Amino acid sequence: MEKLIGNKKIKIAVFISGKGSNLKNLIHHSYKKNSKFEVNLIISNNSKAKGLIYSEKHKIKKKIFKYSDKKFFEKKSLEELKKNKINFICLAGFMKILSKNFIKNFKGTIINIHPSLLPKYKGLNTHQRALNNKEKYSGCTVHYVNSKLDSGKIILQKKVKIKKNETVKGLEKKVLKIEHNIYPIALNKILTNF
Ligand code: GRF
């Protein structure tokens, strides 16, 4: 993996599986003068992912690889990451777990955003589970990725209050808003010392 010197922005790839609001947000932040990164590659396991639209909109290269064969997906992704000299990976609504072998290739340079206050509520349906348990707060977490689900070292968290009669939809919206707030902050923070 190449490291960049001087004022050049760090080339990142964003992995998505769905609507891509975090991808969109990261792209917008990348245009800011003080941003330390640029989004150079979008990788998805899902050809129908709505977020792929931001590839055309912002002229960013996209690659879609089938996940039915995980080895194939990871091999092709690694090839593209190397070809495009990507230095850092952000998972953003990427619904698959990367293998130890894949992660080894990008040690300490893969992060993810998760819609809960980790270590609480790893995995899916976080909002429903938080509501079922009558939590007073929920939130989101940016963390390093390791081969265990939502378990890598925590980088940044932000919480929101759960109101009475909060719905899953309402909570999802509220949490997504703070995800868009902290993901670029966490990324820029890491890349400052990169
Ligand atoms: C976000 O809530 C993210 O935390 C989770 O999946 C959702 C993706 O949303 N991992 P989007 O595709 O970025 O809009």
Residues whose N, C-alpha, C, O or C-beta is under 5 A from the ligand:
A	BS01	GRF	G18 K19 G20 S21 N22 L23 A92 G93 I113 H114 P115
